[in-house]
Amino acid sequence: MLITILKSKIYQATVNSKNLNYQGSIEIDEELMNKADLREFEKVLVVNINNGQRFETYVIKGKKKSKIISLQGGTARLGEIGDRLIIFSFAHLTNEELEHFKPTVIKLNDKNKIINAK
């Protein structure tokens, strides 16, 4: 049996860019992606802390060390620059895999700098 579990989370990411004229996704700084164990094109659940919107999309790689968190395409209508987000990814694990698994969690400040990682 497979259990769906939190794989990683970016907590309090700040939207600093929007681009309505894109196919749709969320652009995340490559360095933040690596620290949060996210892959390009990976499906994520995004929660906008400011307005309560929840949406699924996929990750596109942003320039390394740019601190970019950009809502792209239709997702650009679900938040504003300055909004804080929680970005979740999930994995399907067996009971045996769950015994030794710990999710990766990073917390960001309002400039998208990592202030806590575990």
HELIX and SHEET records of a PDB file:
HELIX    1   1 GLU A   30  LYS A   35  1                                   6    
HELIX    2   2 GLY A   73  LEU A   78  5                                   6    
HELIX    3   3 ASN A   95  LEU A   98  1                                   4    
SHEET    1   A 9 SER A  17  ASN A  19  0                                        
SHEET    2   A 9 ILE A  69  GLN A  72  1                                        
SHEET    3   A 9 SER A  25  ASP A  29 -1                                        
SHEET    4   A 9 ARG A  54  GLY A  62  1                                        
SHEET    5   A 9 LYS A  43  ASN A  48 -1                                        
SHEET    6   A 9 ARG A  84  THR A  94 -1                                        
SHEET    7   A 9 LEU A   2  THR A  14 -1                                        
SHEET    8   A 9 THR A 104  LEU A 108  1                                        
SHEET    9   A 9 ILE A 114  ALA A 117 -1                                        
END                                                                             
